[in-house]
């Protein structure tokens, strides 16, 4: 067996990105344990059909977990087939039942069912990570539901919203992802046991005279694995399923990228409103000691770009699987499936840390709202003037003229003079007092029903999490 250390290339997923739990799911030892589990399920179903003795099956079951990777690699070096090498290793361990393993099977009968079991385990862990991220969002949404802040469209100040309502946008995307994970987890199907081209010909020949059909044997073995199978297949289960799984993972990556990218913008000095957690001894830059860079959010965006490319590979695997099967998907599936899951695992763990420890700079939020919120509140002033009997078009032009002058002053670094300009306007004063103008221009009250929507969404979110 080869020994790998840091003197040779290792994938960053081997040690840097992803959790020990996700790495264990995609480990080579676990893969072979799953192969053996599938072989045992098949042997159990075949023993019920009279193809094995009880003693032979008991022998096989006894050695189910005795993975010997070193021996399997020795055999693989000779024969060039990893699954057959594991089969030889397993069979050699079973003095009674070894010769009854893999009866009627093709490699994909074992490998594809094991792959689906492993994908399902990985999705279960992703689901757990999503719950943790959404739980962290729920706490922050509740905390900041009423706290007003500037909203930005085109990266320009727009109208006020609340910090909690903005957080709802990210949580809503991830809630959709959670539902997609639940759907794909229940939709997963194994290949079943259908032989070399999916016709069940080898099993039919084996079972002749037993009184057991291929379909009955398949259902028995799959029940032991807790799997359902596609009704028809070629040599492998339809690779469209891999594409569906990767699209769900890419959707999670997209949702996390949106959140992380927005945080990076809001952490920039001109905004300064949000910050990701920063450790007491954390180093932001090797050159500039003062730097406090959003490195975790940047990591999320970086990994998300990687995951976004993988559904295309799975698409090609599905579209290019010629006739009953070609092997040109095999090598890249060893990369794209664990890579996608490990990257998403790392992103979700990182996102949870950011959300749970999110720093909202209330002073900066209030400062930006004071500087720009009054511009947005001019809409409310216009509506108030119209209700007081003013001509809408005339008032719109008066407000526009003063707004442009005030914006120019703000761009020069001066204090925003808009409130005073509007209070001093004689045409406006004919309909509203200065106190009424100031009240209408208080942007903190111009957030619509954002707080109510926050709480309604929070109720939906917590109901879904509880389910």
C-alpha positions in Angstrom: 0.0 0.0 0.0 1.3 3.5 -0.9 1.9 5.8 2.0 0.9 9.4 1.4 2.3 12.4 3.3 3.1 16.0 2.6 6.1 15.1 0.5 3.8 14.4 -2.4 0.7 16.1 -3.8 -2.4 15.9 -1.6 -5.7 17.4 -2.5 -6.6 20.4 -0.3 -9.8 18.3 0.5 -7.5 15.7 2.1 -6.6 18.0 5.0 -7.7 21.7 4.5 -11.3 21.9 3.3 -14.2 19.8 4.5 -14.9 18.1 7.8 -13.5 14.8 9.1 -17.1 13.4 8.9 -17.4 14.2 5.2 -13.9 13.0 4.4 -14.8 9.7 6.1 -17.8 9.3 3.9 -15.6 9.7 0.8 -12.7 7.7 2.1 -11.5 4.6 0.2 -12.0 2.4 3.2 -15.7 3.4 3.5 -16.1 2.9 -0.2 -15.0 -0.7 0.1 -17.1 -1.3 3.1 -20.1 -0.2 1.1 -19.1 -2.5 -1.8 -18.9 -5.4 0.7 -22.3 -4.4 2.2 -23.8 -4.6 -1.3 -22.1 -8.0 -2.0 -23.6 -9.3 1.3 -27.0 -8.0 0.5 -26.9 -9.8 -2.9 -25.6 -13.0 -1.3 -28.4 -12.9 1.3 -31.1 -12.6 -1.4 -29.4 -15.3 -3.4 -29.2 -17.6 -0.3 -32.9 -17.2 0.1 -33.3 -18.4 -3.5 -31.2 -21.4 -2.7 -28.0 -20.3 -4.5 -25.9 -20.4 -1.3 -26.0 -22.4 1.8 -26.6 -20.9 5.2 -23.0 -21.7 6.2 -21.6 -20.0 3.1 -23.6 -16.8 3.8 -22.6 -16.8 7.4 -19.0 -17.0 6.4 -19.4 -14.0 4.0 -21.2 -12.0 6.7 -18.5 -12.7 9.2 -15.9 -11.0 7.0 -18.0 -8.1 5.7 -16.0 -5.4 7.5 -12.5 -6.9 7.1 -11.3 -4.4 4.6 -7.6 -5.0 3.8 -6.6 -2.1 1.6 -3.0 -3.1 1.4 -3.8 -6.5 0.0 -6.4 -5.1 -2.4 -3.9 -2.6 -3.8 -1.4 -5.4 -4.3 -3.9 -7.3 -6.4 -5.0 -4.2 -8.2 -1.4 -3.6 -9.2 -1.5 -6.9 -11.0 -5.0 -6.9 -12.5 -5.7 -3.2 -13.0 -9.3 -3.3 -11.7 -10.1 -1.9 -8.2 -13.5 -3.6 -7.7 -12.2 -7.0 -8.8 -9.2 -6.6 -6.5 -11.5 -5.9 -3.6 -13.6 -8.9 -4.6 -10.6 -11.2 -4.7 -9.5 -9.9 -1.3 -13.0 -10.4 0.2 -13.3 -13.9 -1.3 -9.9 -15.0 0.0 -11.0 -14.1 3.5 -14.1 -16.4 3.2 -13.0 -20.0 3.1 -16.6 -21.3 2.7 -18.5 -18.6 0.9 -15.8 -16.7 -1.1 -16.6 -18.6 -4.2 -20.3 -17.6 -4.0 -19.6 -13.8 -4.0 -20.7 -11.7 -7.0 -22.9 -14.4 -8.6 -24.4 -13.0 -11.8 -23.2 -9.5 -11.0 -21.4 -6.9 -13.1 -19.2 -4.3 -11.4 -21.8 -1.6 -11.7 -24.3 -3.7 -9.8 -22.0 -3.3 -6.8 -20.4 0.0 -7.4 -23.5 2.0 -8.5 -25.6 0.9 -5.5 -22.7 1.7 -3.2 -22.3 5.1 -4.8 -25.9 6.0 -4.2 -25.6 4.9 -0.5 -22.6 7.1 -0.2 -24.3 10.1 -1.9 -27.2 9.7 0.4 -25.0 9.7 3.5 -23.2 12.8 2.2 -26.6 14.5 1.5 -27.6 13.7 5.1 -24.6 15.5 6.4 -25.2 18.5 4.1 -28.8 18.6 5.3 -27.5 18.8 8.9 -25.1 21.6 8.0 -27.9 23.5 6.3 -30.1 23.3 9.4 -27.2 24.7 11.4 -26.7 27.7 9.1 -30.4 28.4 8.9 -30.7 28.2 12.7 -28.0 30.8 12.9 -29.8 33.0 10.4 -33.0 32.7 12.4 -31.4 34.0 15.5 -29.9 37.0 13.6 -33.1 37.8 11.8 -35.0 37.9 15.0 -32.3 40.1 16.6 -32.2 42.6 13.7 -35.8 42.5 12.3 -36.6 46.1 13.3 -33.1 47.7 12.9 -33.3 50.1 9.9 -30.5 50.4 7.4 -29.9 51.6 3.9 -30.8 49.3 1.1 -28.7 49.5 -2.1 -29.6 48.8 -5.7 -26.9 49.0 -8.4 -24.6 49.4 -5.4 -26.1 52.8 -4.9 -28.2 54.0 -1.9 -31.9 53.2 -2.6 -34.5 53.1 0.2 -34.2 51.9 3.8 -34.8 48.3 4.7 -33.9 46.5 7.9 -30.9 44.4 8.7 -33.2 41.5 9.5 -35.1 41.8 6.2 -31.8 41.6 4.2 -30.8 38.5 6.2 -34.2 37.0 5.2 -33.2 37.2 1.5 -30.2 34.9 2.1 -32.1 32.5 4.4 -34.9 32.3 1.9 -32.5 31.0 -0.7 -31.0 28.5 1.6 -34.4 27.4 2.7 -35.2 26.5 -0.9 -31.9 24.6 -1.0 -32.9 22.7 2.1 -36.1 21.6 0.4 -34.1 20.6 -2.7 -31.8 18.5 -0.6 -34.8 16.8 1.0 -36.3 16.1 -2.4 -33.2 14.7 -4.0 -32.4 12.5 -1.0 -35.8 10.8 -1.3 -35.6 10.7 -5.1 -32.2 8.8 -5.2 -32.4 5.4 -6.9 -29.8 2.7 -7.2 -29.1 0.6 -10.2 -30.4 -2.4 -8.5 -29.2 -5.9 -9.7 -29.7 -6.0 -13.5 -26.4 -7.4 -14.8 -24.2 -6.3 -17.6 -26.6 -4.4 -19.8 -29.6 -4.0 -17.5 -31.6 -7.0 -18.8 -31.1 -9.3 -15.8 -30.0 -12.1 -18.1 -27.3 -13.5 -15.9 -29.5 -13.5 -12.8 -32.4 -15.1 -14.8 -30.1 -17.9 -15.8 -28.9 -18.4 -12.2 -32.4 -18.4 -10.8 -33.8 -20.8 -13.3 -35.8 -23.5 -11.4 -35.5 -21.7 -8.1 -39.0 -20.4 -8.1 -37.6 -16.9 -7.5 -37.6 -14.2 -10.2 -34.9 -11.7 -10.8 -37.2 -8.9 -9.7 -37.9 -10.7 -6.4 -34.2 -11.3 -5.8 -33.5 -7.6 -6.6 -36.2 -6.4 -4.2 -34.9 -8.6 -1.4 -31.3 -7.3 -1.8 -32.4 -3.7 -2.1 -34.6 -3.9 1.0 -31.5 -5.0 3.0 -29.7 -1.9 1.7 -32.7 0.5 2.2 -32.6 1.4 -1.5 -35.1 1.6 -4.3 -33.9 1.0 -7.9 -34.6 2.6 -11.2 -37.0 0.4 -13.1 -34.8 0.2 -16.2 -31.0 0.8 -16.7 -28.2 0.1 -19.0 -25.0 -1.1 -17.3 -25.2 1.8 -14.9 -27.9 3.9 -13.2 -28.7 6.9 -15.4 -26.0 9.5 -14.9 -28.7 12.2 -15.1 -29.1 11.5 -11.3 -25.5 12.6 -10.7 -26.3 15.8 -12.6 -29.4 16.4 -10.4 -27.3 15.9 -7.2 -24.6 18.3 -8.4 -27.2 20.9 -9.4 -28.6 20.9 -5.9 -25.0 21.3 -4.5 -24.3 24.1 -7.0 -27.5 25.8 -5.9 -26.3 25.8 -2.3 -23.0 27.2 -3.4 -24.8 30.0 -5.3 -26.8 30.9 -2.2 -23.7 31.0 0.0 -21.8 33.0 -2.7 -24.5 35.7 -2.7 -24.4 36.0 1.1 -20.6 36.0 1.2 -20.2 38.5 -1.6 -22.6 40.9 0.0 -20.8 40.6 3.3 -17.5 41.4 1.5 -19.1 44.6 0.1 -20.6 45.6 3.4 -17.3 45.0 5.2 -15.5 47.4 2.8 -14.6 50.7 4.5 -17.0 53.0 2.5 -19.8 50.9 3.9 -18.4 49.4 7.1 -21.7 48.0 8.2 -21.0 44.3 8.6 -17.9 42.3 9.6 -17.2 38.6 9.7 -15.8 37.4 13.0 -12.1 38.1 13.4 -10.0 36.3 15.9 -8.0 38.1 18.6 -4.7 36.9 17.1 -5.8 36.5 13.5 -3.6 38.1 10.9 -5.3 39.9 8.1 -2.3 40.7 5.9 1.4 39.8 5.9 2.3 43.3 4.7 -0.3 45.5 6.4 -0.8 44.8 10.1 -4.0 46.9 10.3 -5.9 44.8 7.7 -9.1 43.0 8.7 -9.9 41.2 5.5 -13.1 39.1 5.0 -11.0 36.0 4.2 -13.7 33.5 5.3 -16.3 35.0 3.0 -13.7 35.1 0.2 -13.0 31.4 0.7 -16.7 30.7 0.4 -16.9 32.6 -2.9 -13.8 30.9 -4.2 -15.0 27.4 -3.4 -18.5 28.3 -4.8 -16.9 29.1 -8.2 -15.4 25.6 -8.2 -18.7 23.9 -7.4 -20.5 25.9 -10.0 -18.4 24.3 -12.7 -19.1 20.7 -11.8 -22.7 20.2 -13.0 -21.4 20.7 -16.5 -19.1 17.7 -16.1 -22.0 15.6 -14.8 -24.1 16.9 -17.7 -21.5 15.6 -20.2 -21.3 12.3 -18.3 -25.1 11.9 -18.7 -25.3 13.1 -22.3 -22.2 11.3 -23.5 -22.9 7.9 -21.9 -23.3 6.0 -25.2 -25.7 3.2 -25.7 -25.7 1.0 -22.6 -22.6 2.5 -21.1 -19.2 4.0 -21.7 -16.4 4.3 -19.1 -15.5 7.9 -19.8 -17.3 9.1 -16.7 -15.5 6.9 -14.3 -12.3 8.9 -13.7 -14.0 12.3 -13.3 -16.7 10.9 -11.0 -13.9 10.1 -8.5 -13.2 13.8 -8.5 -16.5 15.7 -9.0 -18.6 13.9 -6.4 -16.3 14.0 -3.4 -15.0 17.4 -4.5 -18.5 18.9 -4.7 -19.6 17.5 -1.3 -16.4 18.5 0.5 -16.4 22.0 -0.9 -20.1 22.5 0.1 -19.4 21.0 3.5 -16.6 23.5 4.0 -18.7 26.4 2.8 -21.6 25.6 5.1 -19.3 25.2 8.1 -17.7 28.6 7.3 -21.1 30.3 6.7 -22.4 29.1 10.0 -19.4 30.6 11.8 -19.9 33.9 10.0 -23.6 34.1 10.6 -23.5 33.1 14.2 -20.7 35.6 14.9 -21.8 38.3 12.5 -20.7 41.8 13.6 -23.2 44.5 12.7 -21.6 47.9 13.2 -24.6 49.9 14.4 -22.8 53.2 14.2 -21.9 52.7 10.6 -25.4 51.5 9.7 -26.9 54.6 11.4 -24.4 56.9 9.8 -25.1 55.6 6.3 -28.8 55.8 6.9 -28.5 59.4 8.1 -26.4 60.3 5.1 -28.5 58.7 2.4 -31.8 57.7 3.9 -33.2 61.2 3.6 -33.0 61.0 -0.2 -35.1 57.8 -0.2 -37.6 59.4 2.3 -38.4 62.1 -0.2 -40.8 59.7 -1.8 -42.7 59.6 1.5 -42.5 63.5 1.6 -44.0 63.6 -1.9 -46.9 61.4 -0.9 -47.5 63.5 2.2 -47.6 66.7 0.1 -50.0 65.2 -2.3 -52.3 64.2 0.5 -52.1 67.8 1.8 -53.4 69.0 -1.6 -50.2 69.9 -3.4 -49.6 69.3 -7.2 -47.7 66.1 -7.5 -45.6 67.2 -10.6 -44.7 70.6 -9.1 -43.6 69.1 -5.8 -41.6 66.3 -7.6 -39.6 69.0 -9.4 -39.0 71.0 -6.2 -37.8 67.9 -4.4 -35.7 66.8 -7.4 -33.9 70.2 -7.6 -33.1 70.3 -3.9 -32.0 66.6 -4.0 -29.5 67.2 -6.8 -28.0 70.1 -4.9 -27.8 68.1 -1.7 -26.2 65.1 -3.5 -23.5 67.3 -4.9 -22.8 68.6 -1.3 -22.5 65.1 0.0 -20.1 64.1 -2.8 -17.9 67.1 -1.8 -17.8 65.6 1.7 -20.2 68.1 3.3 -23.0 67.3 5.6 -26.3 66.5 3.9 -28.3 69.7 3.6 -31.4 68.3 2.1 -33.7 68.5 5.1 -32.9 72.2 5.6 -33.3 72.9 1.9 -36.7 71.3 1.8 -37.9 72.9 5.1 -37.0 76.3 3.7 -38.8 75.8 0.4 -41.8 78.2 0.2 -43.8 76.0 -2.1 -43.5 73.1 0.2 -44.1 75.3 3.3 -47.4 76.3 1.8 -48.6 72.7 2.5 -46.5 71.4 5.4 -44.8 72.8 8.4 -41.0 72.3 8.9 -41.9 69.8 11.7 -44.1 67.8 9.3 -41.3 67.9 6.6 -38.8 66.6 9.1 -41.1 63.8 10.2 -41.7 62.7 6.6 -38.0 62.7 5.9 -37.1 60.5 8.9 -35.9 57.4 7.0 -36.1 55.2 10.0 -39.9 55.0 9.5 -39.7 54.3 5.8 -39.1 50.5 5.9 -42.7 49.5 4.9 -43.7 46.2 6.3 -40.2 44.7 6.4 -40.4 44.0 10.2 -43.7 42.1 9.8 -42.4 40.2 6.8 -39.3 39.3 8.8 -41.4 37.7 11.5 -43.7 35.9 9.1 -40.7 34.4 7.3 -39.1 33.5 10.6 -42.2 31.6 11.5 -42.0 29.7 8.2 -38.3 29.1 8.6 -38.6 27.7 12.1 -41.6 25.5 11.1 -39.5 24.0 8.3 -36.5 23.5 10.5 -38.6 21.7 13.1 -40.0 19.4 10.3 
